[in-house]
């Protein structure tokens, strides 16, 4: 095909870039097979009718209005490389027209799960605190340094949410022979049992676990659903590990629960990012902090590009996308994640 005959793809992946998402070889394939039009995500409508009329794909998840979609008769798929499905477009129109919305978010499942495992082991064994004490010459040797230590092996574990990340977390925990309970109201009990975990209520997960991992997406139904009452119901000394989105938690209540010595906590996500220099969580003992870096590995970003290319190739041949995860009409409009501001 000559360049004008190539399928047109609008590129609007901000804050990500095509160079971040695609390896050099994959980027070369992208440009050889598609006419790429770079766009400001906040002004897709400004591209003009000629470009909008030709566009077959959008790489990114820019806000789209009914009017803008009406000017895009050939649109086949929105390939969300931001990965959080956001309520910024008329999904009813997209589904009615048979336009796919897919996300590459599953690329983050394994790296985030591994970070969650590392956080759990650190909270169980005081690895960072022990290292800091050693550096400062106040280390405790042998059993004296293990007064509050515990094993992850054989522990009671609770997982809140069992999507791609919850399943990846369950896999990395497999070698520790944990007794794992899962709360996920969107998941049939049979699916949980097939994955070797016990279906449980939120109360059971919180009250009967030594380690609680939160990997649930933010929805219209669960914003701030983990608060003071929920933290108070946890076992004294239990570890609470937040890996998905801060908006599922009442963060002030979490800080208070740690400050009071009732639980330990770790988080990769925070209510505002970057966090204010004087935020109280920065110097809170018993709280392990990570700057939203659990999934941000180059290997994960590059896997996004491979998935996008595979699904675009399928759709070019009249087949449905298979590599990325498709948005579901029953749940997509319930998502309430904030867009990422950095990679």
Secondary structure, 3 states (H helix, E strand, C coil): CCHHHCEEEEEECCCCCHHHHCCHHHHHHHHHHEEEEECCHHHHHHHCHHHHHHEEEEEECCCCCHHHHHCCCCCCEEEECCCCCCCCCCHHHHHHCCCEEEECHHHHHHHHHHHHHHHHHHHHHCHHHHHHHHHCCCCCCHHHHHCCCCCCCCCEEEEECCCHHHHHHHHHHHHHCCEEEEECCCCCHHHHHHCCCEECCHHHHHHCCCEEEECCCCECCCCCCECHHHHHCCCCCCEEEECCCHHHECHHHHHHHHHCCCCEEEECCCCCCCCCCCCHHHHCCCEEECCCCCCCCHHHHHHHHHHHHHHHHHHHCCCCCCCCEECCCCCHHHECCCCCCCC
